[in-house]
């Protein structure tokens, strides 16, 4: 299996109630699914988000939990854990299809 | 984005961003942020790498050191700066458009500013000599250091020398210092909280359209930045600030944030100089062990003899015998001073009898610190 070309680092503590919408939007890009992964990162403060998000993720995606990590730490750990060559850094939001 | 990066071979790209609408504060926050990002997107601006809509080759991210997380959200600017210095030039992509939900609520604005301002101030404390980052989140020239250190040093010197300075003059200067100290104290912070919530309430009331709403919203962000700075200064421990065995600063090398009670910079025969007021304070790296501090006056202006120059180090008066006034220099001998933070040196003297409308102390050209050898032990006969 080849590494995805893109990793989307998704900062869930910034979701502001649209975490599910945001994840759905990111996993539904028109780029071939094996070409990108979503690395969702969370600081462990919002258990409801952590329950809601995993069923929405696809097989290349992951949800990483770093308790009490700051925003910068979450982005950094997400980027370091990513397996692609490019890491678009993203806050939780909806993406329009590219 | 895939097609775009493949076609251009660019190591980094930034794309368009849209703001989702979740009420008046959210709209205002989105609009202000988008206006700010538009500045970053100018061709020669190095700040293109904001995390809302960008892609970066992972190898470049790792080679630039990634986010320096110790500096919080300010690490975004540090990364953008590091990448720019490495020659990485993010290119503009028309796709994908990313939509972001901005909040603009007081708790979110305060939390963001607390993180980014603390990170910036910590960076400045730990890198006093740069590299300088050409972006600040701190409001309107507020210094990244606590002014209360300088303020308390000035107050002690003013109180100790009130007779020499004249009660009226000492009182006027003390009033200036107290205003400064009060702004940074608990009352000032409470007032900032109140201002932020009042501004947010007014924006909710009048909606996001009127120009007044935008002004109020921007004022709320600035107040949150000021509050964040005060909170950081109230909680962060003093940093280590050790001087080498010998070091000299010309007065223009001393940052304005480390000076209090000085008149504006001038030049004398091509050399930078600043006149002190009757009371002035300078913050310096802390010498290790006993030392001599030379305040270079170059013999300019009115003699200090007979004007009762007093020097305070960390709020304690230095004995007159250890303050030696020479024609071109004032030498101050100090014992080893305990403490972790910088050394705060205050001077007070009666103004000269002259026509200058300013209240003058003495001209300062440079400050030199030199560690002294420990005194020789008495040798038994």
HADDOCK unambig.tbl for C-alpha pairs under 7 A between the chains (distance, minus, plus):
assign (segid A and resid 71 and name CA) (segid B and resid 73 and name CA) 6.97 0.50 0.50
assign (segid A and resid 72 and name CA) (segid B and resid 67 and name CA) 6.56 0.50 0.50
assign (segid A and resid 72 and name CA) (segid B and resid 69 and name CA) 5.28 0.50 0.50
assign (segid A and resid 72 and name CA) (segid B and resid 72 and name CA) 5.44 0.50 0.50
assign (segid A and resid 72 and name CA) (segid B and resid 73 and name CA) 5.62 0.50 0.50
assign (segid A and resid 73 and name CA) (segid B and resid 69 and name CA) 5.39 0.50 0.50
assign (segid A and resid 76 and name CA) (segid B and resid 66 and name CA) 6.60 0.50 0.50
assign (segid A and resid 76 and name CA) (segid B and resid 67 and name CA) 5.73 0.50 0.50
assign (segid A and resid 85 and name CA) (segid B and resid 57 and name CA) 5.63 0.50 0.50
assign (segid A and resid 85 and name CA) (segid B and resid 58 and name CA) 5.12 0.50 0.50
assign (segid A and resid 85 and name CA) (segid B and resid 59 and name CA) 6.94 0.50 0.50
assign (segid A and resid 86 and name CA) (segid B and resid 55 and name CA) 6.36 0.50 0.50
assign (segid A and resid 86 and name CA) (segid B and resid 56 and name CA) 5.30 0.50 0.50
assign (segid A and resid 86 and name CA) (segid B and resid 57 and name CA) 4.00 0.50 0.50
assign (segid A and resid 86 and name CA) (segid B and resid 58 and name CA) 4.88 0.50 0.50
assign (segid A and resid 87 and name CA) (segid B and resid 55 and name CA) 5.64 0.50 0.50
assign (segid A and resid 87 and name CA) (segid B and resid 56 and name CA) 5.45 0.50 0.50
assign (segid A and resid 87 and name CA) (segid B and resid 57 and name CA) 6.18 0.50 0.50
assign (segid A and resid 87 and name CA) (segid B and resid 58 and name CA) 5.74 0.50 0.50
assign (segid A and resid 88 and name CA) (segid B and resid 54 and name CA) 5.36 0.50 0.50
assign (segid A and resid 88 and name CA) (segid B and resid 55 and name CA) 3.74 0.50 0.50
assign (segid A and resid 88 and name CA) (segid B and resid 56 and name CA) 5.94 0.50 0.50
assign (segid A and resid 89 and name CA) (segid B and resid 51 and name CA) 5.32 0.50 0.50
assign (segid A and resid 89 and name CA) (segid B and resid 52 and name CA) 6.94 0.50 0.50
assign (segid A and resid 89 and name CA) (segid B and resid 53 and name CA) 6.91 0.50 0.50
assign (segid A and resid 89 and name CA) (segid B and resid 54 and name CA) 6.12 0.50 0.50
assign (segid A and resid 89 and name CA) (segid B and resid 55 and name CA) 6.40 0.50 0.50
assign (segid A and resid 90 and name CA) (segid B and resid 51 and name CA) 5.69 0.50 0.50
assign (segid A and resid 90 and name CA) (segid B and resid 52 and name CA) 5.31 0.50 0.50
assign (segid A and resid 90 and name CA) (segid B and resid 53 and name CA) 6.23 0.50 0.50
assign (segid A and resid 91 and name CA) (segid B and resid 51 and name CA) 6.97 0.50 0.50
assign (segid A and resid 91 and name CA) (segid B and resid 52 and name CA) 5.95 0.50 0.50
assign (segid A and resid 93 and name CA) (segid B and resid 99 and name CA) 5.76 0.50 0.50
assign (segid A and resid 93 and name CA) (segid B and resid 100 and name CA) 4.74 0.50 0.50
assign (segid A and resid 93 and name CA) (segid B and resid 101 and name CA) 6.24 0.50 0.50
assign (segid A and resid 94 and name CA) (segid B and resid 98 and name CA) 6.49 0.50 0.50
assign (segid A and resid 94 and name CA) (segid B and resid 99 and name CA) 5.27 0.50 0.50
assign (segid A and resid 94 and name CA) (segid B and resid 100 and name CA) 6.62 0.50 0.50
assign (segid A and resid 95 and name CA) (segid B and resid 97 and name CA) 6.53 0.50 0.50
assign (segid A and resid 95 and name CA) (segid B and resid 98 and name CA) 4.62 0.50 0.50
assign (segid A and resid 95 and name CA) (segid B and resid 99 and name CA) 5.69 0.50 0.50
assign (segid A and resid 96 and name CA) (segid B and resid 96 and name CA) 6.65 0.50 0.50
assign (segid A and resid 96 and name CA) (segid B and resid 97 and name CA) 5.71 0.50 0.50
assign (segid A and resid 96 and name CA) (segid B and resid 98 and name CA) 6.05 0.50 0.50
assign (segid A and resid 97 and name CA) (segid B and resid 96 and name CA) 6.62 0.50 0.50
assign (segid A and resid 98 and name CA) (segid B and resid 1 and name CA) 6.90 0.50 0.50
assign (segid A and resid 98 and name CA) (segid B and resid 95 and name CA) 5.62 0.50 0.50
assign (segid A and resid 98 and name CA) (segid B and resid 96 and name CA) 4.57 0.50 0.50
